[in-house]
Amino acid sequence: KDHKMPRGLTDVLEEWKCLEGEYEQLQETHRMYLQKLDEISSLQTKCTSSISRQRKRLKEVSQLARDGPILFIRCSTGPSEEDAKTLNVVKEKIKARPNAFFEMESFLPKENGLYLSLVLGNVNVTLLSKQSKFAYKDEYEKFKLYLTVLLLLFSFICYFFVSYRFLDAIFNFLLVWYYCTLTIRESILITNGSRIKGWWVFHHYVSAFLSGVILTWPDGNLYKSFRNQFLAYSLYQSFVQCLQCYYQSGCLYRLRALGERHNMDLTVEGFQSWMWKGLTFLLPFLFFGHFWQLFNCLSLFRMAQLPDCKEWQVMVCGLSFLILFMGNFFTTVAVVRQKLKTRKQKSKTL
């Protein structure tokens, strides 16, 4: 009699054979994947060194283009009209080239800045595809909006309904965590090609420091006298930030669709030139918030003069609010002035 294999064992062997075939395919795919990774790493190194070399040579060519007309004048033989046109075309291309390098570098690994190196170490945070960059940027925008709404609700509850130092501490700790997280996320976004820079980055470092100082302020008469003023200010700031997030994201979407903005541009707490169309109504809200920071600063400085003021937090918070006011106010004024100037120049050319 033939020895018949049990049905269950036959099924197992068939499944195993099928699985073995898939596993061999997986091994081959993984081998190709590792090979491509090595190729990518090699191409990244090649691109980085080529960009560095191009930058160096572009600097030399730029110097030659500047010195060329001067040499012609010294030789008393001015360049022909054709040569002058060609030189102008070259100069325009030289001006445009750094932007092209910036776009290329946003997809290449680069060393972390000092802040990211301290926080994350030497971890590569460059996102290598457009999809992953946009996904990270959108997640940043959502995080910012959700946390702003949460802070709005928290400050509203603390101001109107409860008055416990423990809840105030939780609120201030949330502010510290929020601003510290923003600074890390923004540094990663800058590494990946976002153009947020200058004061609007530094602003979050100052805000994180200020929230940390208020968190350590001991409960007492001076803290209680400033508490409601600070909570009202926080409530207003969160409300304005919600407004900004809503209108700026709509404005950025339109400008990106028209090809006028970079896809990694972000919404910011302040006012930037691209917000001009349709967003000028936000300016009074922003300026009111800036002057509230100045009012907080003056209140704290007055408090520091009181004979019973022993807390160092009073003066440090006052100085922090002064820095925030000056940075926010002068940056916003500079942007508005620049925008008005460019509008005047455009109207004159028309």
C-alpha positions in Angstrom: 0.0 0.0 0.0 1.2 3.6 -0.8 2.0 5.6 2.3 -0.4 8.6 2.1 0.7 11.9 3.7 -1.9 13.5 6.1 -3.9 16.4 4.5 -2.8 18.8 7.2 0.9 18.1 6.6 0.5 18.5 2.8 -1.0 21.9 3.3 1.8 22.9 5.6 4.5 21.8 3.1 2.7 23.6 0.2 2.5 26.8 2.3 6.2 26.5 3.3 7.2 26.0 -0.3 5.3 29.1 -1.3 6.8 31.1 1.6 10.3 29.9 0.7 9.8 31.3 -2.8 8.6 34.7 -1.5 11.5 34.8 1.0 14.0 34.3 -1.8 12.3 37.2 -3.7 12.4 39.3 -0.5 16.2 38.6 -0.1 16.8 39.7 -3.7 14.7 42.9 -3.2 16.6 43.7 0.0 20.0 43.1 -1.7 18.9 45.6 -4.4 17.7 48.0 -1.8 21.1 48.0 0.0 22.9 48.4 -3.3 20.7 51.4 -4.2 21.4 52.9 -0.7 25.1 52.7 -1.4 24.6 54.3 -4.8 22.5 57.1 -3.2 25.1 57.7 -0.6 27.8 57.9 -3.3 25.6 60.3 -5.4 25.0 62.5 -2.3 28.7 62.8 -1.6 29.3 63.6 -5.3 26.5 66.3 -5.4 27.7 67.9 -2.2 31.3 68.2 -3.4 30.2 69.4 -6.9 28.0 72.2 -5.3 30.9 73.2 -3.1 33.2 73.4 -6.2 30.5 75.2 -8.2 30.1 77.8 -5.5 33.9 78.5 -5.4 34.1 78.8 -9.2 30.9 80.9 -9.3 32.6 83.4 -6.9 35.6 83.6 -9.2 33.4 84.1 -12.3 31.3 86.7 -10.5 34.5 88.6 -9.7 35.5 88.4 -13.3 32.1 89.7 -14.5 32.4 92.7 -12.1 36.0 93.5 -13.2 35.4 93.0 -16.9 33.7 96.3 -17.7 36.4 98.1 -15.5 39.2 96.6 -17.6 37.4 97.7 -20.8 37.2 101.3 -19.5 40.9 101.2 -18.5 41.8 100.0 -22.0 39.7 102.9 -23.4 37.9 100.4 -25.6 34.3 99.9 -24.3 32.6 96.6 -24.8 30.4 96.3 -27.9 26.6 96.3 -27.4 26.5 92.6 -28.1 29.2 91.9 -25.5 27.4 94.1 -22.9 24.1 92.2 -23.4 25.9 88.8 -23.1 27.6 90.0 -19.9 24.3 91.1 -18.4 22.7 87.7 -19.2 25.7 85.9 -17.5 25.3 88.2 -14.4 21.6 87.4 -14.2 22.3 83.7 -14.3 25.0 84.1 -11.6 22.4 85.8 -9.4 19.9 83.0 -9.9 22.4 80.2 -9.3 22.6 80.4 -5.4 18.8 79.7 -5.3 19.3 76.6 -7.4 22.0 75.4 -5.0 19.7 76.0 -2.1 17.0 73.9 -3.7 19.5 71.1 -4.4 21.0 71.2 -0.9 17.5 70.8 0.7 17.5 67.2 -0.6 21.1 66.4 0.5 22.2 65.4 4.0 24.0 68.2 5.9 25.5 68.7 9.3 23.1 69.8 12.1 23.5 73.2 13.5 24.7 73.8 17.0 21.2 73.7 18.5 20.1 70.4 16.8 23.5 68.9 17.6 23.0 69.7 21.3 19.5 68.3 21.3 19.6 65.4 18.9 23.3 64.7 18.4 24.7 63.9 15.0 21.4 62.4 13.6 20.7 63.0 9.9 17.4 64.9 9.9 17.3 65.6 6.1 14.1 64.2 4.6 14.9 62.9 1.1 11.6 63.1 -0.7 9.2 66.0 -1.4 6.3 64.0 0.0 8.0 63.4 3.3 9.1 67.1 3.5 5.5 68.3 2.9 4.1 65.7 5.3 6.5 66.9 8.1 5.7 70.6 7.3 1.9 69.9 7.4 2.3 68.0 10.7 4.2 71.0 12.1 1.4 73.3 11.1 -1.3 71.0 12.7 0.8 70.7 15.9 1.1 74.4 16.1 -2.7 75.0 15.6 -3.8 72.2 18.0 -1.5 73.3 20.7 -2.5 77.0 20.2 -6.2 76.0 20.7 -5.3 73.9 23.7 -3.4 76.9 25.3 -6.3 79.2 24.5 -8.7 76.9 26.4 -6.3 76.4 29.3 -5.6 80.1 29.7 -9.4 80.8 29.5 -10.1 78.3 32.3 -7.3 79.5 34.5 -8.4 83.2 34.0 -12.1 82.9 34.5 -12.8 79.7 36.5 -9.9 78.4 38.6 -7.1 80.0 40.6 -4.7 77.3 41.7 -0.9 77.7 41.5 -0.7 74.0 40.6 -2.8 74.5 37.4 -0.8 77.7 36.6 2.4 75.6 36.8 0.9 73.0 34.4 -0.1 75.8 32.0 3.5 77.3 32.1 5.1 73.9 31.7 2.9 73.3 28.6 4.1 76.7 27.2 7.8 75.7 27.9 7.3 72.3 26.2 5.4 73.9 23.3 8.0 76.5 22.5 10.9 74.1 23.0 9.3 71.6 20.6 8.7 74.4 18.1 12.4 75.4 18.1 13.4 71.7 17.4 10.8 71.2 14.7 11.7 74.6 13.1 15.4 73.7 13.1 14.6 70.4 11.3 12.4 72.3 8.8 15.1 74.8 8.1 17.5 71.9 7.4 14.9 70.7 4.9 14.6 73.9 3.0 12.1 76.1 4.9 13.0 79.8 4.7 11.8 80.9 8.1 14.7 82.8 9.6 15.8 85.8 11.7 13.7 87.1 14.5 10.8 84.6 14.1 13.1 81.8 15.0 14.8 83.6 17.9 11.3 84.7 19.2 10.5 81.1 20.2 13.7 80.7 22.2 12.9 83.9 24.1 9.3 82.7 24.7 10.5 79.3 26.0 12.9 81.0 28.4 10.2 83.5 29.6 7.7 80.6 30.2 10.4 78.7 32.1 11.1 81.7 34.4 7.4 82.2 35.1 7.2 78.5 35.9 9.9 78.9 38.7 8.3 82.1 40.1 7.2 81.3 43.7 3.6 81.8 44.8 3.3 85.1 46.6 1.7 88.6 46.5 3.8 89.7 43.5 3.0 86.6 41.5 -0.7 86.9 42.3 -0.8 90.6 41.2 0.8 89.7 37.8 -1.0 86.4 37.3 -4.3 87.6 35.7 -2.5 90.1 33.5 -0.2 87.4 32.1 -3.2 84.9 31.6 -5.2 87.6 29.8 -2.1 88.3 27.6 -1.7 84.6 26.9 -5.4 84.3 26.1 -5.2 87.2 23.6 -1.9 85.9 22.0 -3.4 82.4 21.5 -6.5 84.0 19.9 -4.4 86.1 17.5 -2.2 83.0 16.7 -5.3 81.0 15.8 -6.5 83.8 13.5 -3.0 84.0 11.9 -2.8 80.2 11.4 -6.2 80.2 9.6 -5.6 83.2 7.3 -1.9 82.6 6.6 -2.4 79.0 5.7 -5.1 80.1 3.2 -2.8 82.8 1.8 0.2 80.4 1.5 -2.0 77.9 -0.3 -3.0 80.5 -2.9 0.5 81.8 -3.4 1.9 78.2 -3.8 -0.8 77.4 -6.3 0.3 80.5 -8.3 4.0 79.5 -7.9 4.9 82.6 -6.0 6.0 80.9 -2.8 8.3 78.1 -1.8 6.5 74.9 -0.9 8.3 74.7 2.5 7.3 78.2 3.6 5.5 78.2 7.0 3.0 80.3 8.9 4.7 82.5 11.5 3.6 84.5 14.6 4.6 87.8 13.0 3.9 89.6 9.7 5.9 88.8 6.5 5.8 90.5 3.1 3.8 87.6 1.5 0.9 88.2 3.9 0.2 91.7 2.6 -2.7 90.8 0.3 -5.9 90.2 2.3 -4.1 90.0 5.6 -3.4 93.6 6.5 -6.4 93.6 8.8 -4.3 91.4 11.2 -1.8 94.3 11.7 -3.9 96.1 14.4 -4.2 92.8 16.3 -0.5 92.2 16.0 0.5 95.8 17.1 -1.9 95.6 20.0 -0.2 92.4 21.1 3.2 94.0 20.8 2.2 96.9 23.0 0.7 94.5 25.5 4.2 93.0 25.8 5.6 96.5 26.5 2.8 97.0 29.1 3.8 93.7 30.8 7.4 94.8 30.7 6.7 98.2 32.4 4.4 96.6 35.0 7.2 94.1 35.9 9.8 96.9 36.1 7.5 98.9 38.4 7.0 95.7 40.5 10.8 95.3 40.7 11.1 98.7 42.4 8.9 97.7 45.3 10.7 97.3 48.6 9.2 93.8 49.2 10.3 92.5 45.8 12.8 89.7 46.5 12.1 87.4 43.5 14.7 87.6 40.7 12.0 86.4 38.3 10.3 89.8 38.2 13.3 91.6 36.6 14.2 88.7 34.3 10.5 88.4 33.0 10.5 92.2 32.5 13.6 92.1 30.4 12.3 89.1 28.4 9.0 91.0 27.6 11.1 94.0 26.6 13.1 91.9 24.1 9.9 90.3 22.7 8.3 93.8 22.3 11.4 95.3 20.5 11.9 92.3 18.3 8.3 91.9 17.3 7.5 95.6 16.9 10.6 96.6 14.9 10.5 93.5 12.7 6.9 94.1 11.8 7.5 97.8 11.1 10.5 96.9 8.9 8.4 94.5 6.9 5.5 97.0 6.4 8.0 99.7 5.3 9.7 97.4 2.9 6.3 96.3 1.4 5.1 99.9 1.0 8.4 100.8 -0.6 8.2 98.0 -3.2 4.5 99.0 -3.9 5.6 102.6 -4.6 8.4 101.4 -6.9 5.9 99.1 -8.8 3.4 102.0 -9.2 6.2 104.3 -10.6 7.2 101.7 -13.2 3.6 101.3 -14.2 
